[in-house]
Amino acid sequence: MSVYDYSYTSIEGKTVSMSEYKGKVLLLVNTASKCGFAPQFAGLEELYRKYMDKGLEVIGFPCNQFMDQEPADAKAIAEFCTVRYGVTFPLSGKVDVRDEGAIPLYRYLTEQKGFEGMGKGLKNRAFEAMLKAKYGKGYKDDQVKWNFTKFLIDRKGEVVARFEPPVEPGDIAPLVEQLL
């Protein structure tokens, strides 16, 4: 199996087969407009515009599972992303990315690239402490922990990397360039 065996519903309500992206490098990100990481929309859009002509697609998956940080409907989400951050990359309709209700695409992504921690640095340690308190023993499972977890997929549809929320989109650019 590969990422191409899945589909999602666009923010406009249309079914989109991931096979439409065959041969492209993909960056899939669960998003939330009221999250402290929401300024990453600008970095995601910058990556998208810089590399879309070389074969990069960024797809945002709005999710309300983390402290109700995406309470809006599809129209309001799309408007927020467009007006506030100039987002032109595709967005899905609101989805669940963890637990029993996770869409199949996200179950696949987390099976392919498990959770390895938040990384180093004071900011990451504080974020990690909050998540450990929230999830307890579940903190070490492979599910998405928070908004703006990023999955990078190569041109063959294979998940090659997972980046946790504190990783800025610009920090991913060197790996994106290698895959392009």
VMD Tcl script that draws the C-alpha trace (Angstrom):
set ca {
  {0.00 0.00 0.00}
  {0.95 3.61 -0.41}
  {-0.55 7.00 0.24}
  {-2.12 6.74 -3.23}
  {-4.57 4.11 -1.97}
  {-6.43 6.71 0.10}
  {-8.69 9.67 -0.48}
  {-10.01 12.66 1.41}
  {-12.88 15.11 1.13}
  {-11.82 18.58 0.05}
  {-12.94 21.66 1.95}
  {-15.37 22.20 -0.96}
  {-16.92 18.76 -0.25}
  {-15.44 16.84 -3.20}
  {-13.77 13.43 -2.90}
  {-10.10 13.65 -3.84}
  {-8.10 10.52 -4.56}
  {-4.53 10.75 -3.36}
  {-3.61 9.01 -6.63}
  {-4.19 12.42 -8.27}
  {-0.86 13.38 -6.70}
  {1.17 10.49 -8.12}
  {4.70 11.52 -8.94}
  {4.63 14.56 -6.64}
  {6.29 15.21 -3.30}
  {3.59 15.74 -0.68}
  {3.57 17.54 2.65}
  {0.44 16.61 4.62}
  {-0.29 18.72 7.71}
  {-3.12 18.66 10.23}
  {-4.01 22.30 10.90}
  {-6.08 24.47 13.24}
  {-6.68 28.19 12.84}
  {-6.80 28.97 16.58}
  {-3.62 27.05 17.42}
  {-0.45 28.74 18.60}
  {1.27 27.09 15.63}
  {-1.17 28.69 13.12}
  {1.50 31.17 11.93}
  {3.05 28.10 10.26}
  {0.37 28.52 7.58}
  {2.57 31.30 6.18}
  {5.63 29.03 6.07}
  {3.64 26.21 4.49}
  {2.37 28.59 1.82}
  {5.91 29.86 1.22}
  {7.17 26.28 0.72}
  {4.25 25.54 -1.57}
  {4.79 28.59 -3.77}
  {8.55 28.07 -3.92}
  {8.41 24.41 -4.95}
  {5.00 23.75 -6.51}
  {6.37 24.16 -10.02}
  {8.98 21.51 -9.21}
  {6.37 19.03 -7.98}
  {5.53 19.82 -4.33}
  {1.96 19.69 -3.09}
  {1.02 20.81 0.41}
  {-2.35 19.69 1.74}
  {-3.84 20.99 4.98}
  {-6.19 18.83 7.03}
  {-8.15 21.03 9.48}
  {-8.75 19.20 12.74}
  {-10.62 20.13 15.92}
  {-9.30 17.32 18.16}
  {-6.76 19.37 20.09}
  {-8.40 21.74 22.59}
  {-11.12 22.72 20.10}
  {-8.71 24.90 18.13}
  {-10.59 24.47 14.84}
  {-14.25 25.06 15.76}
  {-15.25 26.83 12.52}
  {-17.10 25.40 9.55}
  {-15.49 24.79 6.15}
  {-16.33 28.22 4.75}
  {-14.86 30.06 7.75}
  {-11.74 27.86 7.77}
  {-11.10 28.50 4.07}
  {-11.68 32.23 4.52}
  {-9.35 32.43 7.52}
  {-6.55 30.57 5.72}
  {-6.91 32.66 2.57}
  {-7.35 36.10 4.13}
  {-4.99 35.78 7.10}
  {-2.18 33.73 5.52}
  {-2.76 33.83 1.75}
  {-3.12 30.04 1.59}
  {-3.52 28.69 -1.93}
  {-2.64 25.05 -1.25}
  {-5.52 22.55 -0.98}
  {-7.40 22.01 2.26}
  {-9.55 19.08 3.27}
  {-12.81 19.27 5.10}
  {-12.46 18.99 8.88}
  {-11.13 15.56 9.88}
  {-10.02 13.54 12.89}
  {-6.37 12.52 12.78}
  {-6.13 10.35 15.91}
  {-8.08 7.81 17.94}
  {-10.95 5.68 16.62}
  {-12.34 8.38 14.34}
  {-9.07 9.08 12.51}
  {-9.49 9.07 8.76}
  {-7.82 6.06 7.10}
  {-5.15 8.25 5.47}
  {-3.94 9.44 8.88}
  {-4.02 5.94 10.35}
  {-1.76 4.93 7.47}
  {0.59 7.89 7.94}
  {1.12 7.18 11.64}
  {1.67 3.47 10.96}
  {4.40 4.40 8.49}
  {6.16 7.04 10.61}
  {5.78 6.76 14.34}
  {6.23 9.37 17.01}
  {9.84 9.90 18.10}
  {9.44 12.81 20.52}
  {9.33 16.58 20.24}
  {13.04 17.18 19.82}
  {15.45 19.25 21.83}
  {15.24 22.77 23.18}
  {13.47 24.48 26.03}
  {10.36 25.29 23.97}
  {10.06 21.67 22.91}
  {10.55 20.36 26.47}
  {7.75 22.59 27.77}
  {5.45 21.48 24.95}
  {6.41 17.86 25.57}
  {5.63 18.19 29.30}
  {2.16 19.51 28.48}
  {1.52 16.62 26.09}
  {2.78 14.03 28.59}
  {0.34 15.41 31.14}
  {-2.48 15.28 28.58}
  {-1.83 11.78 27.22}
  {-0.12 9.96 30.11}
  {1.17 6.59 28.91}
  {-0.41 7.29 25.51}
  {2.22 9.97 24.94}
  {4.58 7.34 23.54}
  {2.13 5.90 21.00}
  {2.46 6.74 17.33}
  {-0.67 8.84 16.98}
  {-0.61 12.53 16.10}
  {-0.14 14.52 19.30}
  {-1.08 18.04 18.21}
  {-1.87 20.41 15.37}
  {0.72 21.02 12.66}
  {2.26 17.57 12.65}
  {3.75 17.21 9.17}
  {4.24 14.10 7.03}
  {6.54 14.22 3.99}
  {5.84 11.77 1.17}
  {8.18 11.06 -1.74}
  {7.26 10.78 -5.41}
  {6.59 7.04 -5.01}
  {3.93 7.66 -2.37}
  {6.08 6.49 0.54}
  {6.13 8.35 3.86}
  {9.75 9.39 4.36}
  {9.58 11.73 7.35}
  {7.41 12.99 10.15}
  {7.90 16.40 11.73}
  {6.28 17.34 15.00}
  {4.50 20.70 15.51}
  {7.51 22.75 16.72}
  {9.36 22.08 13.43}
  {8.93 25.11 11.21}
  {8.05 24.53 7.53}
  {11.23 26.31 6.40}
  {13.32 23.76 8.31}
  {11.85 21.04 6.09}
  {12.92 22.76 2.85}
  {16.30 20.97 2.50}
  {14.65 17.55 2.60}
  {11.91 18.72 0.22}
  {14.62 19.86 -2.21}
  {16.34 16.45 -2.02}
  {13.07 14.69 -2.87}
  {12.28 17.00 -5.76}
}
mol new
graphics top color blue
foreach p $ca { graphics top sphere $p radius 0.5 }
foreach p [lrange $ca 0 end-1] q [lrange $ca 1 end] { graphics top cylinder $p $q radius 0.2 }
display resetview
